[in-house]
């Protein structure tokens, strides 16, 4: 009887153990399905559109507002967002895109750190039949079939509008007007295009001369450091053109520390129109800002839904933007969302 009881006990224990292992296995399968390994078109395992997004980084107030817009818009649209911060490194973005491909997301979107070097990974996404949307920054690929559309600003126009404002302000100048330029991240679309547009515009007045131009990497710290160098090397600076507000705000510190009055001794033109930049403009420390809106989230989610549904969309979609003088900044600031 003891042996029989022992055998029954062992059998019962074995059955319980097997059931437990089966339950564990089923739970493991369930976790896998709800993770990143589902089928294409349902990477989240819950029927939602899954969007993989690789952000440049968090180098500026503009970029922070852009990230917030994308995250909030994804939630509002019922889209599952897989977000990656590339920390301003192209290799991180390429790794993230390959990870999105492996996860079989529905759509990939990213804001490229630089313009070149994307063909290989974009071809991988195309081969995996995952549509790609470029946001904010473009790529210089000759094969336009590697991505569905570009959503963002006309950076050349921003540079041109900045230059045209300066042309108007200096039309009575009889001598040289010395300009220094704080460029964005080397090789990036906004840096390349804003420089191009500004140079083309100021070419209309031979008195306007760019005497120094260097990257501040779109950061306040970079803008301050480079402006300090400009001030030491060039005793007479009349105008600063900064490719974004944050570099301009960093430059303000350097200009003030050098005993000069920003906005008066040195006119300051920037791009973006984030709140801190607009406040500087309203206070008379900046003189002109060309807007570059970061609130691309709702448009991006709409495009993600359309490309997932196979709808035809324009190959380039530009955001509507404006420019600001001091009085216009004062009027706009109370309702500024970023």
VENMOQUI-V550861 format. One record per residue. RES is the residue in three letters. BURIAL is # if it has 24 or more other ideal C-beta (glycine too) atoms within 12 Angstrom, else .. Layout:
res:RES burial:BURIAL
res:RES burial:BURIAL
This chain:
res:UNK burial:.
res:UNK burial:.
res:UNK burial:.
res:UNK burial:.
res:UNK burial:.
res:UNK burial:.
res:UNK burial:.
res:UNK burial:.
res:UNK burial:.
res:UNK burial:.
res:UNK burial:.
res:UNK burial:.
res:UNK burial:.
res:UNK burial:.
res:UNK burial:.
res:UNK burial:.
res:UNK burial:.
res:UNK burial:.
res:UNK burial:.
res:UNK burial:.
res:UNK burial:.
res:UNK burial:.
res:UNK burial:.
res:UNK burial:.
res:UNK burial:.
res:UNK burial:.
res:UNK burial:.
res:UNK burial:.
res:UNK burial:.
res:UNK burial:.
res:UNK burial:.
res:UNK burial:.
res:UNK burial:.
res:UNK burial:.
res:UNK burial:.
res:UNK burial:#
res:UNK burial:.
res:UNK burial:#
res:UNK burial:.
res:UNK burial:#
res:UNK burial:.
res:UNK burial:.
res:UNK burial:#
res:UNK burial:#
res:UNK burial:.
res:UNK burial:.
res:UNK burial:.
res:UNK burial:#
res:UNK burial:#
res:UNK burial:#
res:UNK burial:#
res:UNK burial:#
res:UNK burial:#
res:UNK burial:#
res:UNK burial:#
res:UNK burial:#
res:UNK burial:#
res:UNK burial:.
res:UNK burial:#
res:UNK burial:#
res:UNK burial:#
res:UNK burial:#
res:UNK burial:#
res:UNK burial:#
res:UNK burial:#
res:UNK burial:#
res:UNK burial:#
res:UNK burial:#
res:UNK burial:#
res:UNK burial:#
res:UNK burial:#
res:UNK burial:#
res:UNK burial:#
res:UNK burial:#
res:UNK burial:.
res:UNK burial:.
res:UNK burial:#
res:UNK burial:.
res:UNK burial:#
res:UNK burial:#
res:UNK burial:#
res:UNK burial:#
res:UNK burial:#
res:UNK burial:#
res:UNK burial:#
res:UNK burial:#
res:UNK burial:.
res:UNK burial:#
res:UNK burial:.
res:UNK burial:#
res:UNK burial:.
res:UNK burial:.
res:UNK burial:#
res:UNK burial:#
res:UNK burial:.
res:UNK burial:#
res:UNK burial:#
res:UNK burial:#
res:UNK burial:#
res:UNK burial:#
res:UNK burial:#
res:UNK burial:.
res:UNK burial:#
res:UNK burial:#
res:UNK burial:#
res:UNK burial:#
res:UNK burial:#
res:UNK burial:#
res:UNK burial:#
res:UNK burial:#
res:UNK burial:#
res:UNK burial:#
res:UNK burial:#
res:UNK burial:#
res:UNK burial:#
res:UNK burial:.
res:UNK burial:.
res:UNK burial:#
res:UNK burial:.
res:UNK burial:.
res:UNK burial:#
res:UNK burial:#
res:UNK burial:.
res:UNK burial:.
res:UNK burial:#
res:UNK burial:#
res:UNK burial:.
res:UNK burial:#
res:UNK burial:.
res:UNK burial:#
res:UNK burial:#
res:UNK burial:#
res:UNK burial:#
res:UNK burial:#
res:UNK burial:#
res:UNK burial:#
res:UNK burial:#
res:UNK burial:#
res:UNK burial:#
res:UNK burial:#
res:UNK burial:#
res:UNK burial:.
res:UNK burial:.
res:UNK burial:.
res:UNK burial:.
res:UNK burial:#
res:UNK burial:#
res:UNK burial:#
res:UNK burial:#
res:UNK burial:#
res:UNK burial:#
res:UNK burial:#
res:UNK burial:#
res:UNK burial:#
res:UNK burial:#
res:UNK burial:#
res:UNK burial:#
res:UNK burial:#
res:UNK burial:#
res:UNK burial:#
res:UNK burial:#
res:UNK burial:#
res:UNK burial:#
res:UNK burial:#
res:UNK burial:#
res:UNK burial:#
res:UNK burial:#
res:UNK burial:.
res:UNK burial:#
res:UNK burial:#
res:UNK burial:.
res:UNK burial:.
res:UNK burial:.
res:UNK burial:.
res:UNK burial:.
res:UNK burial:.
res:UNK burial:#
res:UNK burial:#
res:UNK burial:#
res:UNK burial:#
res:UNK burial:#
res:UNK burial:#
res:UNK burial:#
res:UNK burial:#
res:UNK burial:#
res:UNK burial:#
res:UNK burial:#
res:UNK burial:#
res:UNK burial:#
res:UNK burial:#
res:UNK burial:#
res:UNK burial:#
res:UNK burial:#
res:UNK burial:#
res:UNK burial:#
res:UNK burial:#
res:UNK burial:#
res:UNK burial:#
res:UNK burial:#
res:UNK burial:.
res:UNK burial:#
res:UNK burial:#
res:UNK burial:.
res:UNK burial:.
res:UNK burial:#
res:UNK burial:.
res:UNK burial:.
res:UNK burial:#
res:UNK burial:#
res:UNK burial:#
res:UNK burial:.
res:UNK burial:#
res:UNK burial:#
res:UNK burial:#
res:UNK burial:#
res:UNK burial:#
res:UNK burial:#
res:UNK burial:#
res:UNK burial:#
res:UNK burial:#
res:UNK burial:.
res:UNK burial:#
res:UNK burial:#
res:UNK burial:#
res:UNK burial:#
res:UNK burial:#
res:UNK burial:#
res:UNK burial:#
res:UNK burial:.
res:UNK burial:#
res:UNK burial:#
res:UNK burial:.
res:UNK burial:.
res:UNK burial:#
res:UNK burial:.
res:UNK burial:.
res:UNK burial:#
res:UNK burial:#
res:UNK burial:#
res:UNK burial:#
res:UNK burial:#
res:UNK burial:#
res:UNK burial:#
res:UNK burial:#
res:UNK burial:#
res:UNK burial:#
res:UNK burial:#
res:UNK burial:#
res:UNK burial:#
res:UNK burial:#
res:UNK burial:#
res:UNK burial:#
res:UNK burial:#
res:UNK burial:#
res:UNK burial:#
res:UNK burial:#
res:UNK burial:.
res:UNK burial:.
res:UNK burial:.
res:UNK burial:#
res:UNK burial:.
res:UNK burial:#
res:UNK burial:#
res:UNK burial:.
res:UNK burial:.
res:UNK burial:#
res:UNK burial:#
res:UNK burial:#
res:UNK burial:#
res:UNK burial:#
res:UNK burial:#
res:UNK burial:#
res:UNK burial:#
res:UNK burial:#
res:UNK burial:#
res:UNK burial:#
res:UNK burial:#
res:UNK burial:#
res:UNK burial:#
res:UNK burial:#
res:UNK burial:#
res:UNK burial:#
res:UNK burial:.
res:UNK burial:.
res:UNK burial:#
res:UNK burial:#
res:UNK burial:#
res:UNK burial:#
res:UNK burial:#
res:UNK burial:#
res:UNK burial:#
res:UNK burial:#
res:UNK burial:#
res:UNK burial:#
res:UNK burial:#
res:UNK burial:#
res:UNK burial:#
res:UNK burial:.
res:UNK burial:#
res:UNK burial:#
res:UNK burial:#
res:UNK burial:#
res:UNK burial:#
res:UNK burial:#
res:UNK burial:#
res:UNK burial:#
res:UNK burial:#
res:UNK burial:#
res:UNK burial:.
res:UNK burial:.
res:UNK burial:.
res:UNK burial:.
res:UNK burial:#
res:UNK burial:.
res:UNK burial:.
res:UNK burial:.
res:UNK burial:#
res:UNK burial:.
res:UNK burial:#
res:UNK burial:.
res:UNK burial:#
res:UNK burial:.
res:UNK burial:#
res:UNK burial:#
res:UNK burial:#
res:UNK burial:#
res:UNK burial:.
res:UNK burial:.
res:UNK burial:#
res:UNK burial:.
res:UNK burial:.
res:UNK burial:#
res:UNK burial:#
res:UNK burial:.
res:UNK burial:.
res:UNK burial:#
res:UNK burial:.
res:UNK burial:#
